[in-house]
């Protein structure tokens, strides 16, 4: 099973605080944004990420099935209903001191992933907190080549030090739509392929997502720091 590495978004306190080890055993998670206002544009063209308690998706990475990504509850945040997950595409915090939570929500045809993260203090190291962040991961009403952008300042707070502000920019793009796509020998119809590119401190993080109508995320590819990580759907339960 894989554990979570830090994104380039978190590299600032690795490069500027010498007591934080670069060999933390934490793998990349999805890029994230500060919480934006609800995007109420565009009527949905279908349900490309079914959100209901006990919905679950199991992904394989490097031939190994990951922990199922399961919706375990709902929460009201800023007067919006979010669906809470136990992990993201099987990436967990097992075996590390990293603590993270993932939620999703849908507003019309816009899909959000919200994250917050922290590292508790341990002997010789202070606590680290990453401000709550949120991305638009899909706009299902956009045509092929349709794009969206988000720019924000991410805040990392290290115990005993002033907050660290980091500028981040993300560009999302619909690469393909209404296609047929095969994952692990299973052919899915009505698939949308999305590209998300994040730029942070001169580093580029590229993500590709394939969403199947009425099923959800069927494949995820993350390219960061010269490494590529793939997660492909194996089984799913959608209520």
C-alpha positions, 0 to 999 in steps of 0.5 A: 500500500502506498502512503502519501508524499507531499506535493510541490505545494508543500515544498516551501517548508522542506526547502527553507526549514532544515530540520524537516527531512526530505525523506518523509515516506509520504507520496503525492496527493491531489493538488489543492486550492484555497476554498473558492466561492461556489461556481454556479455556472453551467448546467450539469450534463450527467453525474460523473462522480456519484456522491452518496454515503457508502459509495466506494471505488477500489483502485490498483497501482503498480499491480497492487489493489489499494484501500477502497476510496469510500464516502463515510459521511457528510459535513456542512461546511460554509453552508454547503454539503460535502461528502467525506472520504476515508482516503483519495484513490487509495492513498492513505496516511497509514504508517506516517504522522501525516493527517489529511481529510478529503471531501467532495461536492458538486454544484450544478456541473462543477465538481470540487475536491477539498483537502486539509492536512497537518503533521502533528508535533513529534520530539525534535520537530514542530507541528505543521498545518496546511490551510483548508484547500479546494480545487475544481476538478471537473466542469462536465458542461464544458466542451472539448478544449474548454478551460478554467483557471484558479490562482491562490495563496496557500498558507503553511503554518509551522509551529513557532514560525510566521505563516508561509505564503505560497502562490499557486496557479492551476489550469484545468482543461477538458481534453476529451468528452463522450469517449469510450475508454478501457481500464483493466479490461473493462470498457466504459462509455460516456467518459470525460478526460481532464487535465489539471496543471499546477504551477508552484515555486517553479515546479509543475504538477500534472494530473489526468483524470478520466470520469465515467458517467454514473460511475465516477473516477476510473483512472488517475495519473499524477506526474510530479518531480519526474515521477509518474503514478497511475491509479486504475479502477478495479471495482466500485459500488455506487448507490 
